[in-house]
Amino acid sequence: MKPSQASSLLQNLYTGVIWVADDLSIQWVNSQTEQLLSVSKTRLVGLSILDLLMPTMIETKAACPDTPTAHNSKPVDSQAQRAESKAGLEAAREKLKTQFYNAKEYLQPFIEYSRHIRGITQPLYVHYSVTPMNQDAKSYYLIEIWQGDRQSRLDKEQRLQEQHDVSREMLRSVAHEVKNPLAGIRGAAQLLIKQTQHSPELINRHENTVLVDAKKLTTYASIVISETDRLTKLIEQLLGSNQLPEWQSVNIHEPLEHILLLIQTQYPQVAIKRDYDLSLPEITADKNQLIQVFLNLVSNACEALLEQDTALLAEDYKPELTLITRIEHQYTIGAQHHRQVIRVGVQDNGRGIDEDLIERIFFPLVTGRANGTGLGLALVQEIIHRHEGSIEVSSQPGDTQFNVYLPLQISHNRGP
């Protein structure tokens, strides 16, 4: 079977697949390999597989315990170190080449787990398997490669989701307990206002002195009503909406453009950039809920950009926000593997999010802003999970990005 004949079958695997000729040159790769390595197919084809799978210096040193390190007291000069490093790399390359030729000689596949490889553009932590094949009196190698931290990422997502669910259920229980007393307090304040409308002043009957006039009391009661309304609104956010989603086919750019009309008016100081892939297919979603998700993410980003201490910024600094849309192939969300998902990125060039806040940022009542409630991102995550998607955040000074991943189709039995 030639690579072209196998491409339709191998293209749909969630692992990277590389077809290698007898001389160890790469002949064909699937799209998942391109995604994993962040390199196009045209750049990979023709390269030696040894250049890709060569171990990094970390593993080369681990394989050569006599190589001097920071924990080894034997001093050496830099020239000697370079010579030993070069010798170590050459030995590692020969060892890898021998593995391939032995696999071909004995038709014996081999698997390498938890390897740090050089990659093409950057080092990678991967697992890979090599299977020798014979076809038309020619030898080939079929290589499967997948990310080493994929399972740990899935485990982390599951753990964080479980923690989020527990904390949210606890807060919902508290919210239910608080909601009814708030209604009673509001009712009492309304009754007090109604009664004071018929009395110009209130008299302390025991001391026969004027305590406060009805106008002031009405003002105080109005403040009580205003605060109970605010707390009630927060509680309703905690409890979540009971409205069933209205599933429909949605072009992801429609809700994005809708919120940009609002944002550009509200935050004219922030430069908005669009990095769209207009060829994206439609997805099944609740359009209004997606508007709520991206309005929250974009508003948060704009407010964070404008809350920065200008004294710490460069003179030519300009706050920028970029909306990115892409198609991602062979992507796993939770336990569900998808051939394609839509990725929407909200990126800003602000100061970034504190490292100790990143892990907890989607938990209810967790916020990094002085005037934040900590409910917006928790609600965002809940809506995205309702759409069977996921949300991730990465942040460093000058580059903070929230990425939302949404499947093209979802099961319609998902409730609120």
C-alpha positions as CSV (number, residue, x, y, z in Angstrom):
1,M,0.0,0.0,0.0
2,K,1.4,3.4,-1.0
3,P,1.1,6.5,1.2
4,S,-1.4,8.0,-1.2
5,Q,-3.6,4.9,-0.9
6,A,-3.5,4.9,2.9
7,S,-4.0,8.6,3.4
8,S,-7.8,8.5,3.7
9,L,-7.5,5.9,6.4
10,L,-4.6,7.3,8.3
11,Q,-5.8,10.9,8.1
12,N,-8.6,10.2,10.5
13,L,-6.5,8.8,13.3
14,Y,-6.1,11.0,16.4
15,T,-2.4,10.2,16.6
16,G,0.2,11.6,14.3
17,V,1.2,9.2,11.5
18,I,4.5,9.4,9.5
19,W,5.3,7.2,6.5
20,V,9.1,6.7,6.2
21,A,11.0,5.1,3.3
22,D,13.8,2.6,3.6
23,D,16.4,5.3,3.5
24,L,14.7,6.9,6.6
25,S,13.4,9.9,4.7
26,I,9.9,11.1,5.5
27,Q,7.5,10.4,2.6
28,W,4.1,11.4,4.0
29,V,2.5,12.7,7.2
30,N,-1.2,13.2,8.3
31,S,-2.7,16.4,9.5
32,Q,-2.4,15.5,13.2
33,T,1.4,15.2,12.7
34,E,1.5,18.7,11.3
35,Q,-0.5,20.0,14.3
36,L,1.6,18.2,16.8
37,L,4.9,19.3,15.4
38,S,3.7,22.8,14.3
39,V,5.3,22.2,10.9
40,S,3.7,22.0,7.5
41,K,3.7,18.7,5.4
42,T,5.8,20.3,2.7
43,R,8.6,21.1,5.2
44,L,8.6,17.6,6.7
45,V,8.6,15.5,3.5
46,G,12.1,14.6,2.5
47,L,13.6,15.1,5.9
48,S,15.3,12.3,7.7
49,I,13.2,10.8,10.5
50,L,16.4,10.7,12.6
51,D,16.4,14.6,12.6
52,L,12.9,14.6,14.0
53,L,13.2,11.8,16.6
54,M,16.7,12.6,17.9
55,P,16.7,13.0,21.7
56,T,17.3,16.3,23.3
57,M,20.4,17.1,25.3
58,I,18.5,16.2,28.5
59,E,18.1,12.6,27.4
60,T,21.6,12.4,25.8
61,K,23.2,13.3,29.1
62,A,20.9,10.9,30.9
63,A,22.2,8.1,28.6
64,C,25.8,9.2,29.3
65,P,26.2,9.3,33.1
66,D,29.9,10.2,32.8
67,T,29.1,13.5,31.1
68,P,30.1,16.3,33.6
69,T,27.1,18.1,35.1
70,A,26.4,20.6,37.8
71,H,26.4,17.7,40.2
72,N,29.7,16.3,39.0
73,S,32.7,17.9,40.5
74,K,35.1,17.0,37.7
75,P,36.0,20.3,36.0
76,V,36.1,20.5,32.2
77,D,36.6,23.4,29.8
78,S,33.8,24.5,27.4
79,Q,35.6,23.0,24.3
80,A,35.7,19.6,26.0
81,Q,32.0,19.9,26.9
82,R,31.1,20.7,23.3
83,A,33.1,17.8,22.1
84,E,31.5,15.4,24.5
85,S,28.0,16.8,23.7
86,K,28.7,16.3,20.0
87,A,29.9,12.8,20.6
88,G,26.8,12.1,22.7
89,L,24.5,13.3,20.0
90,E,26.3,11.2,17.3
91,A,26.1,8.1,19.5
92,A,22.4,8.8,20.1
93,R,21.8,9.2,16.3
94,E,23.6,5.9,15.6
95,K,21.7,4.1,18.3
96,L,18.4,5.4,16.8
97,K,19.4,4.4,13.3
98,T,20.3,0.9,14.5
99,Q,16.9,0.6,16.1
100,F,15.3,1.2,12.8
101,Y,17.5,-1.2,10.9
102,N,17.0,-3.9,13.5
103,A,13.3,-3.4,13.3
104,K,13.4,-3.9,9.5
105,E,15.7,-6.9,9.7
106,Y,13.6,-8.8,12.2
107,L,10.2,-7.3,11.3
108,Q,9.9,-6.3,14.9
109,P,8.1,-3.1,15.9
110,F,9.3,-1.1,18.8
111,I,7.7,1.6,21.1
112,E,9.4,4.5,22.9
113,Y,7.5,6.1,25.8
114,S,8.1,9.5,27.4
115,R,10.8,10.7,25.1
116,H,12.1,14.3,24.8
117,I,12.8,14.7,21.1
118,R,14.4,17.6,19.3
119,G,11.4,18.1,16.9
120,I,11.8,20.5,14.0
121,T,10.9,23.9,15.5
122,Q,11.0,23.1,19.2
123,P,11.7,20.1,21.6
124,L,8.7,17.9,22.3
125,Y,7.7,15.4,24.9
126,V,6.1,12.4,23.1
127,H,5.5,8.7,22.8
128,Y,6.0,7.0,19.4
129,S,5.9,3.5,17.8
130,V,7.8,2.3,14.8
131,T,6.3,-0.6,12.6
132,P,8.4,-2.0,9.7
133,M,6.5,-2.9,6.6
134,N,7.3,-4.6,3.3
135,Q,5.3,-3.8,0.1
136,D,6.3,-4.6,-3.5
137,A,9.8,-5.7,-2.4
138,K,10.3,-2.4,-0.7
139,S,10.7,-1.6,2.9
140,Y,8.8,1.1,4.7
141,Y,8.3,2.3,8.3
142,L,4.9,3.4,9.7
143,I,5.4,5.6,12.7
144,E,2.7,6.7,15.1
145,I,3.5,9.7,17.4
146,W,1.4,11.3,20.1
147,Q,1.9,13.9,22.7
148,G,3.3,12.6,26.0
149,D,1.3,15.0,28.2
150,R,-2.0,14.4,26.5
151,Q,-3.3,12.1,29.2
152,S,-2.0,14.3,32.0
153,R,-3.8,17.2,30.4
154,L,-7.1,15.2,30.3
155,D,-6.6,14.2,33.9
156,K,-6.0,17.8,34.9
157,E,-9.1,18.9,33.1
158,Q,-11.2,16.3,34.8
159,R,-9.8,17.1,38.2
160,L,-10.4,20.8,37.8
161,Q,-13.9,20.2,36.5
162,E,-14.7,17.9,39.5
163,Q,-13.4,20.6,41.9
164,H,-15.4,23.3,40.1
165,D,-18.6,21.2,40.3
166,V,-18.2,20.6,44.0
167,S,-17.6,24.3,44.8
168,R,-20.5,25.3,42.6
169,E,-22.9,22.9,44.3
170,M,-21.9,24.2,47.7
171,L,-22.4,27.8,46.6
172,R,-25.8,26.9,45.1
173,S,-26.9,25.5,48.4
174,V,-25.8,28.7,50.2
175,A,-27.5,30.8,47.6
176,H,-30.8,29.0,48.0
177,E,-30.6,29.6,51.8
178,V,-29.9,33.3,51.3
179,K,-32.4,34.0,48.5
180,N,-35.6,33.7,50.6
181,P,-34.4,36.0,53.5
182,L,-33.4,38.6,51.0
183,A,-36.9,38.6,49.6
184,G,-38.2,39.1,53.1
185,I,-35.8,42.0,53.8
186,R,-36.8,43.7,50.5
187,G,-40.5,43.3,51.3
188,A,-40.1,44.8,54.8
189,A,-38.2,47.8,53.3
190,Q,-40.9,48.4,50.8
191,L,-43.6,48.3,53.6
192,L,-41.5,50.8,55.6
193,I,-41.4,53.2,52.6
194,K,-45.2,52.9,52.2
195,Q,-45.9,53.6,55.8
196,T,-43.5,56.6,56.0
197,Q,-45.3,58.2,53.0
198,H,-48.2,59.0,55.4
199,S,-46.2,60.3,58.3
200,P,-44.0,63.4,58.2
201,E,-41.9,62.3,61.1
202,L,-41.4,59.4,63.5
203,I,-41.6,59.9,67.2
204,N,-39.9,57.9,69.9
205,R,-42.9,57.4,72.2
206,H,-40.8,56.5,75.2
207,E,-38.7,59.7,75.1
208,N,-41.1,61.8,73.0
209,T,-38.3,63.0,70.7
210,V,-38.0,63.2,67.0
211,L,-35.7,60.4,65.7
212,V,-35.6,60.9,62.0
213,D,-37.9,62.4,59.3
214,A,-39.8,60.2,56.9
215,K,-37.7,61.4,53.9
216,K,-34.4,60.2,55.4
217,L,-36.0,56.9,56.4
218,T,-37.3,56.4,52.8
219,T,-33.7,57.0,51.5
220,Y,-32.3,54.4,53.9
221,A,-35.0,51.9,52.9
222,S,-34.3,52.5,49.2
223,I,-30.7,51.7,49.8
224,V,-31.7,48.5,51.5
225,I,-33.9,47.6,48.5
226,S,-31.1,48.5,46.0
227,E,-28.6,46.3,47.9
228,T,-30.9,43.3,48.2
229,D,-31.6,43.6,44.4
230,R,-27.9,43.5,43.8
231,L,-27.4,40.5,46.0
232,T,-30.4,38.7,44.4
233,K,-28.9,39.3,41.0
234,L,-25.6,37.8,42.1
235,I,-27.4,34.8,43.6
236,E,-29.4,34.2,40.4
237,Q,-26.0,34.2,38.5
238,L,-24.8,31.6,41.0
239,L,-27.9,29.4,40.5
240,G,-27.6,29.6,36.8
241,S,-30.3,29.9,34.2
242,N,-33.1,27.4,34.0
243,Q,-33.8,28.4,30.4
244,L,-33.3,25.5,27.9
245,P,-30.7,26.3,25.1
246,E,-32.1,27.1,21.7
247,W,-30.0,24.9,19.4
248,Q,-29.4,26.2,15.9
249,S,-26.8,26.3,13.2
250,V,-24.5,29.2,13.9
251,N,-21.7,30.8,12.0
252,I,-19.3,31.6,14.9
253,H,-18.4,35.0,13.4
254,E,-21.9,36.3,13.8
255,P,-21.9,36.4,17.6
256,L,-18.3,37.7,17.5
257,E,-19.2,40.6,15.2
258,H,-22.3,41.3,17.3
259,I,-20.3,41.8,20.5
260,L,-17.6,43.8,18.7
261,L,-20.2,46.4,17.8
262,L,-20.9,46.9,21.5
263,I,-17.2,46.7,22.6
264,Q,-15.9,49.2,20.1
265,T,-18.4,51.8,21.4
266,Q,-17.8,51.0,25.1
267,Y,-14.0,50.8,24.9
268,P,-12.8,53.1,22.1
269,Q,-9.3,53.2,23.5
270,V,-8.7,49.5,22.8
271,A,-7.6,48.6,19.2
272,I,-9.6,45.6,18.0
273,K,-8.0,43.1,15.5
274,R,-9.6,40.2,13.7
275,D,-7.7,37.1,12.7
276,Y,-10.5,35.0,11.3
277,D,-10.6,31.9,9.2
278,L,-13.8,32.6,7.2
279,S,-13.9,29.1,5.8
280,L,-15.0,27.6,9.2
281,P,-18.1,25.4,9.0
282,E,-21.2,26.2,11.1
283,I,-21.7,24.7,14.5
284,T,-24.7,23.7,16.5
285,A,-25.1,26.1,19.4
286,D,-27.3,28.6,21.3
287,K,-26.4,31.9,19.6
288,N,-27.5,34.1,22.5
289,Q,-25.5,32.1,25.0
290,L,-22.4,32.3,22.8
291,I,-22.9,36.1,22.8
292,Q,-22.9,36.0,26.6
293,V,-19.7,33.9,26.6
294,F,-17.7,36.1,24.3
295,L,-19.1,39.4,25.6
296,N,-17.8,38.4,29.0
297,L,-14.4,37.3,27.8
298,V,-13.9,40.4,25.6
299,S,-15.2,42.8,28.2
300,N,-12.9,41.3,30.9
301,A,-9.9,41.7,28.5
302,C,-10.7,45.3,27.7
303,E,-11.2,46.3,31.4
304,A,-7.9,44.6,32.3
305,L,-6.2,46.5,29.5
306,L,-7.5,49.8,30.8
307,E,-6.9,49.1,34.5
308,Q,-3.1,48.9,33.9
309,D,-0.8,51.3,35.6
310,T,0.3,53.5,32.7
311,A,3.5,54.5,34.5
312,L,4.8,51.0,34.1
313,L,4.0,50.9,30.3
314,A,6.2,51.8,27.4
315,E,5.6,55.2,25.8
316,D,4.5,53.6,22.5
317,Y,2.3,51.0,24.2
318,K,-1.2,50.7,22.8
319,P,-3.8,48.3,24.3
320,E,-4.8,45.7,21.7
321,L,-7.3,42.8,21.6
322,T,-7.4,40.2,18.9
323,L,-10.1,37.7,18.1
324,I,-8.9,34.5,16.5
325,T,-10.9,31.7,14.8
326,R,-9.4,28.4,13.7
327,I,-10.3,24.8,12.9
328,E,-8.5,22.2,15.0
329,H,-8.2,18.6,13.8
330,Q,-8.3,15.5,15.9
331,Y,-9.0,17.2,19.2
332,T,-10.1,15.6,22.5
333,I,-12.5,17.4,24.9
334,G,-12.9,15.5,28.1
335,A,-13.4,11.9,27.1
336,Q,-14.8,12.7,23.7
337,H,-12.6,12.7,20.6
338,H,-13.6,15.0,17.7
339,R,-12.3,15.0,14.2
340,Q,-12.7,18.7,14.0
341,V,-13.5,21.5,16.5
342,I,-13.7,25.3,16.3
343,R,-11.3,27.3,18.3
344,V,-12.1,30.9,19.2
345,G,-9.2,32.8,20.9
346,V,-9.5,36.1,22.8
347,Q,-6.0,37.5,23.0
348,D,-4.8,40.8,24.6
349,N,-1.4,42.4,25.2
350,G,-1.9,43.4,28.8
351,R,0.1,42.8,31.9
352,G,-1.2,39.2,32.2
353,I,-2.9,37.1,35.0
354,D,-1.1,36.3,38.2
355,E,0.3,32.7,38.1
356,D,-1.4,31.7,41.4
357,L,-4.8,32.8,39.9
358,I,-4.6,30.8,36.7
359,E,-5.6,27.4,38.2
360,R,-8.6,28.8,40.0
361,I,-9.8,31.5,37.6
362,F,-12.9,29.6,36.5
363,F,-14.0,28.9,40.1
364,P,-17.0,30.9,41.4
365,L,-16.1,34.0,43.4
366,V,-12.5,34.0,42.2
367,T,-11.4,37.2,40.6
368,G,-8.2,39.2,39.9
369,R,-10.0,42.6,39.6
370,A,-10.9,44.9,42.5
371,N,-14.5,45.4,41.3
372,G,-15.0,41.9,40.0
373,T,-17.6,39.4,41.4
374,G,-15.8,36.3,40.3
375,L,-19.0,34.9,38.7
376,G,-18.5,35.9,35.0
377,L,-15.9,33.3,34.1
378,A,-17.6,30.6,36.1
379,L,-20.8,31.3,34.1
380,V,-18.7,31.3,30.9
381,Q,-17.3,27.8,31.7
382,E,-20.8,26.5,32.5
383,I,-22.2,27.6,29.2
384,I,-19.2,26.2,27.3
385,H,-19.6,22.8,29.1
386,R,-23.3,22.9,28.2
387,H,-22.1,23.1,24.6
388,E,-19.8,20.1,25.2
389,G,-16.8,22.4,24.7
390,S,-13.8,23.4,26.8
391,I,-12.0,26.6,27.7
392,E,-8.3,27.1,28.4
393,V,-6.2,30.1,29.5
394,S,-2.5,30.9,29.1
395,S,-0.9,34.1,30.3
396,Q,2.4,35.9,30.4
397,P,3.1,39.7,30.3
398,G,2.1,41.0,27.0
399,D,0.2,37.9,25.9
400,T,-2.9,36.6,27.6
401,Q,-5.2,34.3,25.6
402,F,-8.5,32.5,26.4
403,N,-9.2,29.7,23.9
404,V,-12.7,28.3,23.6
405,Y,-13.0,24.9,21.8
406,L,-16.5,24.0,20.5
407,P,-17.4,20.8,18.6
408,L,-19.3,21.1,15.3
409,Q,-22.2,18.9,16.6
410,I,-23.4,18.1,20.0
411,S,-25.9,15.7,21.5
412,H,-29.2,17.5,21.9
413,N,-30.1,15.9,25.2
414,R,-27.9,18.5,27.0
415,G,-30.1,20.5,29.4
416,P,-29.4,23.8,31.1
